[in-house]
Amino acid sequence: MDFGGDGKVNSEEFMVFMLVALGKVDTSDIEEIQALFRTLDRNKGGYLDMNDICNMAFGDAEARKSQRSSPAKSMRSADSYV
């Protein structure tokens, strides 16, 4: 359960452990999600900023500009990632 090896269990570690233990997800699901996070975290800062999220949802900057002109279209595109 202490994935970080620091002798403490944080909220994320506990949640992952419980989701796997309860059979809600497999460890392979967790690994895929973590790999996606690492891919999206382009600056490797350990978090996703709005640029990272927009890149995931809409692609490059030109695509984001066209999405801004149509909020409903933007929401439909973003919903495909949920």
Beta strands, then each sheet from edge to edge (+ up, - down):
end
